[in-house]
């Protein structure tokens, strides 16, 4: 009796299943590696990108590559590579520009293939939210006892570091707290009593704001509030809770002045100083220098990692009448840090005005793909808000491709793509 499936077909299906299962486990492990194992996180993302290409080549299914957000991403990446080849391929910039596509490919692997399965999608979400809860818990432990669970004290300026030795917990937490909060909303909405649901949503939102106040970092705090506002706008049951949290914010900040004076100083005192004298602040000086560099090379920019490699050009050692004319106290070369601390300025310096336009188009296509609409689930709304604040233009940020924060952003993108309308509860992905 002949087998229904030829041996080669059976072997291909087994191999495809093995690749899929490997990728799904890597997807679940990714939040853990982003939390504490940066090197493994980069390897995880790289393998996810390679697995997507291998699986697509084996099955000859490239439907994911025709999605508008993928096309827009390839256009931005291709132009940046061309600019790097033409203007400044040295310093390893060409290799880095070519490799920059791997993180968007990893997001495509998550959203268009591996997490189309409902079980694995929920596993990845729960692990991601668990990592956010772990970071928040470490911040609260350090606020209460002066040291985190590893015995690390507060930073030398009094701010809380969470599970790390430096105050870098607030930035990823500001993104993670949004899907965490919306996951909590879905659980609370299952309660029978209307009043218990209302009180539960209020308590969860106030707690989220309180943790971000304790984290004590200005920009993550502002972005988290912005993200909570987006969630409340798109998710009606959360609106009263957001208003309650806004009303309690002065009290929470006052409480932080007693529990963590360093957090209060960063949120209130230092924020006021930087906002009233922005052009003379380190961020204002770096932004000025980046704009001057872009004015010198408006069409092609100066290639990948341009700010790091070309910021010491004496021709750019001057200010701008509309931004800042002051000479930095420590000199212009003191501004030569690794990146300009803004994704849009980074795109402009790297690839000129066309590169900036393509970057804006790419982000817009991401958000359009993630848009939850009126019928979107609470979790989809939280993931949309997380990516929205990750790429909000009026903000200081790390390098676009830098880990761990960049990795969290691409993880949110991949999860959001998996949770978008029409993709939920799909047992098989487009690459089977």
C-alpha positions, -999 to 999 in steps of 0.1 A, spaced: 0 0 0 15 33 -11 19 62 14 -3 92 8 27 115 12 61 109 -6 90 107 18 104 140 5 72 157 14 71 142 48 107 152 54 100 187 43 70 190 66 90 177 96 118 201 88 93 230 85 78 220 119 112 219 135 121 253 122 87 267 134 90 252 168 126 264 172 115 299 162 86 298 187 108 289 216 132 317 206 102 341 205 93 331 241 129 334 253 135 368 236 120 389 265 141 371 290 173 377 271 164 414 265 159 417 303 194 405 313 213 389 285 220 415 258 244 393 238 220 364 237 191 388 228 210 400 197 217 364 187 181 355 193 169 383 169 195 374 143 184 337 143 147 347 140 155 368 110 175 339 94 148 314 102 122 335 84 143 337 53 151 300 53 115 290 59 103 313 31 129 300 7 120 264 15 83 269 11 85 296 -16 60 316 3 69 353 6 35 368 13 48 386 43 73 405 21 45 421 2 29 438 32 31 476 30 50 479 63 77 455 51 80 473 17 84 506 34 110 492 58 130 478 28 128 512 11 143 530 42 169 503 46 179 502 9 183 540 7 205 540 39 227 513 24 231 532 -8 240 564 11 265 545 31 281 529 0 283 562 -18 294 585 10 311 566 38 315 529 36 344 528 60 346 523 98 325 491 94 295 513 85 287 494 53 285 460 71 264 475 98 240 492 74 236 459 55 229 441 88 203 467 100 175 448 83 178 419 106 157 434 134 127 443 112 130 408 97 128 393 133 97 414 139 82 400 107 91 365 118 72 370 151 42 388 137 37 371 103 47 335 111 57 323 146 31 339 168 2 334 145 -5 303 167 -27 314 196 -9 293 222 25 306 214 13 341 210 -1 341 245 31 325 259 52 352 243 29 379 257 28 365 292 66 362 293 70 397 280 45 411 306 62 389 333 95 406 325 79 440 328 64 430 362 98 418 373 115 451 364 87 470 382 90 448 413 127 454 415 121 491 414 96 489 443 119 467 463 148 491 459 125 520 468 114 502 500 147 487 512 174 508 494 187 478 475 173 455 448 171 417 450 208 415 439 219 438 466 226 467 443 219 501 460 204 531 445 224 550 419 249 576 433 224 604 426 196 586 445 176 574 415 163 538 414 180 513 391 155 484 393 173 451 385 204 469 370 234 488 383 226 520 363 192 538 360 181 522 327 150 503 339 125 531 332 129 532 294 119 496 287 93 497 315 76 527 299 69 505 269 62 472 287 38 488 312 13 495 284 6 459 273 9 449 309 -18 474 319 -40 464 290 -36 427 298 -47 435 333 -77 453 318 -88 422 299 -85 401 332 -104 427 352 -131 431 326 -140 394 333 -151 403 369 -189 402 375 -194 434 395 -193 467 376 -180 485 406 -152 460 412 -142 463 375 -141 501 378 -121 500 411 -98 473 396 -90 494 365 -84 525 386 -61 506 410 -41 490 381 -37 524 363 -27 543 395 -2 516 403 13 518 368 18 556 371 32 552 406 59 528 394 69 551 366 71 580 391 94 559 413 115 550 382 124 586 381 134 591 345 118 622 328 113 610 292 101 574 301 77 589 326 63 614 300 61 587 273 43 563 296 17 589 305 13 596 268 9 559 261 -17 555 289 -36 584 274 -36 566 240 -49 534 256 -76 553 274 -86 571 242 -90 538 223 -103 516 251 -134 532 266 -136 512 299 -102 526 309 -111 563 306 -123 568 342 -92 550 355 -70 573 335 -87 604 349 -83 591 384 -46 584 378 -42 619 364 -59 634 394 -37 615 418 -4 622 400 6 653 422 1 631 453 22 603 438 50 627 429 48 642 464 51 606 479 81 600 457 99 630 472 98 611 505 104 575 492 129 584 465 142 620 466 165 612 436 135 602 415 117 634 425 147 655 417 149 640 382 112 643 375 106 678 388 138 698 395 160 686 366 131 685 342 123 721 349 159 732 344 162 714 311 129 726 297 136 762 306 172 761 292 168 734 266 193 749 241 221 749 267 213 714 279 233 684 267 204 672 246 199 706 230 236 709 221 236 674 206 205 682 186 220 714 173 252 697 162 232 669 144 211 695 125 243 714 115 257 681 102 225 674 83 227 709 67 261 701 54 249 669 37 212 673 31 207 648 2 227 617 11 237 623 47 269 607 58 261 570 60 253 546 87 263 557 122 272 591 108 270 610 141 295 587 157 320 587 128 318 623 115 307 645 144 343 659 149 344 677 116 354 713 124 331 726 97 302 716 119 315 734 150 289 762 151 254 768 163 220 777 147 203 810 152 169 793 157 181 765 180 213 774 198 243 797 191 262 790 223 295 771 222 293 740 245 311 745 278 334 716 272 339 722 235 322 708 204 341 675 204 325 667 238 292 663 219 306 633 199 286 606 215 275 574 198 242 587 184 221 620 183 196 607 209 166 609 185 156 584 159 145 610 134 177 631 137 196 598 133 178 590 101 184 625 88 221 625 96 226 590 82 207 593 50 197 629 44 163 644 39 151 614 17 162 591 44 142 610 70 111 609 47 115 572 42 119 567 79 87 586 87 69 566 60 82 534 75 70 543 110 36 554 96 32 520 79 41 502 111 14 521 130 -11 516 102 -4 478 103 -8 479 141 -39 501 142 -64 483 164 -95 502 152 -128 503 171 -129 465 174 -93 460 185 -86 440 217 -72 457 247 -39 439 242 -37 451 206 -43 486 218 -15 483 244 10 470 219 0 498 194 6 524 221 40 509 230 53 511 194 37 546 191 57 560 220 88 540 210 89 561 178 74 593 190 95 620 174 97 646 202 117 625 226 153 616 235 160 580 228 187 554 224 201 543 190 174 530 167 191 495 165 206 495 200 198 468 225 181 463 247 156 492 241 156 488 203 150 451 208 120 457 230 107 480 203 109 453 176 95 427 200 65 450 206 62 455 168 62 417 163 37 410 190 15 438 178 15 424 143 5 390 157 -24 406 176 -38 428 149 -73 424 136 -79 393 116 -47 375 129 -60 363 162 -67 327 169 -51 315 136 -35 281 142 -14 282 111 7 311 97 13 321 61 44 300 60 34 264 67 
